[in-house]
Amino acid sequence: MAKHWADFQYEIYLNGMTGAVPRLPTDLTRLEELTEQRLGPGPVGYVAGSAGSGSTAAANRAALDRRRIVPRMLRDVHERDLSVEVLGRRLPAPMALAPVGVLSILHPDAEPAAARAAAAHGVPYILSSASSTPMEQVAEAMGDGERWFQLYWAKDREVTRSFLHRAKAAGFTALFVTLDTPLLAWRPRDLDQAYLPFLHGVGTANYFSDPAFRAGLAKPVHEDPNAAVLHFVQMFADPAKTWPDLAFLRENWDGPIVLKGILHPDDALRAAEAGVDGVVVSNHGGRQVAGSVAAADALPRVAEAAGDRLTVLFDSGIRTGDDIVKALALGAQSVLVGRPYAYGLGLDGQAGVEHVIRCLLAEFDLTLALSGHARPGTLTADDLTTASA
């Protein structure tokens, strides 16, 4: 019998014969509360917090919860294949780890631990520009694991060019360009703690290790760290960027380019016209625009506009295996998972991230099969109904 992701449940039950139970809950929605109890308010707030009152993060969850799966019976789901092709790569399941910056505030093993966990299960890892660990070290930790690079598009063209060349040299195969953060949003949980890790030189490893960035400093980083932080803050994001600027990225990156933060169908059409390869329907997990449309509500229209011209990925609100089923039925080809694996990392390092990956994909496998599907590609909007409010 072929191995299925769902087999993880039998592994857990068999381990229970010796009295062993999982170190972390298998209901991943409980991880945030555990993280709140175990980590300091600054780090927890930075990961769990959202823009404004948190209304967008709440809307993301409500939009997924409002959709209900309609299971179908007497379909052969004995043998299942969860693999999908995304951006020219064959993946074992329609899931990747989303870019989450500054992971050292959650666990000392930081990004390399998350990257190793992803590689161990064949799941792509998307490294944030704002990581605590230089991209070359993360790549080394992953071995041959599939890795994609997320770009915060700096004002300094030479630093951007250097990042792209370094990422390509380190084996990152796709570029994810975050468009929804030209400015940092009003985030009360961070403001109330006056907590921004970058000001302490945390989450700046890719910059401080970059030759083009260092060329703009009067003194080496270790001699004047405050000046290095100031230089970083001044160039980190650029609210003046517009669609024609995408040509610069295409000139300096020869792999797939994916635009992250697309919520309007017209922006999906602009992306296709600009010649990029994909979009991520995302509102940054509710961290940027308070009162924004929920990502799952935006997904169907963006997917329809994209047609077969763009790969459509989804994030913002994925917490469970059934969430993945719903996102695929609404038009996504794969999902990105963010906060759950960050909580897993904070609670149990690499093992915690692996636990999150295996739980999500086991639950996805089971939900897919119990809904009457043996492959992700057969899901459509007809498999969902919308509950009345």
C-alpha angles and dihedrals in degrees: 000000000000117000114254129194086239089068088082088082091060090048088055093047092047091050086053089065087074093045095260119139128182115281090224131038117271088216095080093196086076094062096082093058091048091049090050089055097047106037131058121269093249098057094037093049092048092056102032098035127099141194119288116334092347092256094137094052089049090048090052090058094042092052091054094042091050090061112078126196117237106211120215123212139222097023119137106253096152094114116036133187115196094177120123137180113240125174091346094308127111108228127191091230138003095264139095133177108257121231109270116175132214096025092164088078087067102040135358092236087060121165097357090060092052091044093051090049091052093047092049089062101034093250117141117247119212111206118212120229084228095060125141090228129058113256093242092059092049090050090051091050090054098051107192094348118135109262134181128189126229116210127208096200106234127208089237108082093198093055089049091049091048092050091052093049092047092048092050091048090050093055101258104152105191133039121222112195114200108215101172098072108066084131132021111255127234101272112179097191090058093039093051089055092038083229122158111148094200091068087063092050093258116136091022100098096114091051099043090049094048120105094211091050093047091049087067093057125092091212134022115275094252092053096052110013093166091059090049091052091049091050089050094049092050094053104029098101136014121209090186095071117118137179096276089060089071088079089072091058093049090051091055102036124054098184131075116309119206124189113219121205102040114153105151123071091224089059089052089054090049089051091052091048090050089059099243120147105229151352135223113220098218143136092199091264090297092301100118117036116034109212092023125152111271112259094233090052090053095045102080095052093045091048091050092050092047092053109168093325096085139035106240117211127177139211140156115091105016107146106142144032092256089055088061091051090051094048092051091047089052091056110277120131093204140355135230119221119206126157098034093061091042089056090046089053092049092050102041113000118228091348089056092053091048089050091054093048093049095044093049094048094043090052091045091050092050095044091048092050095043089051090056103261131121095183133035092232094070094063116108138165087269087073091066136065126191118238116223114253 
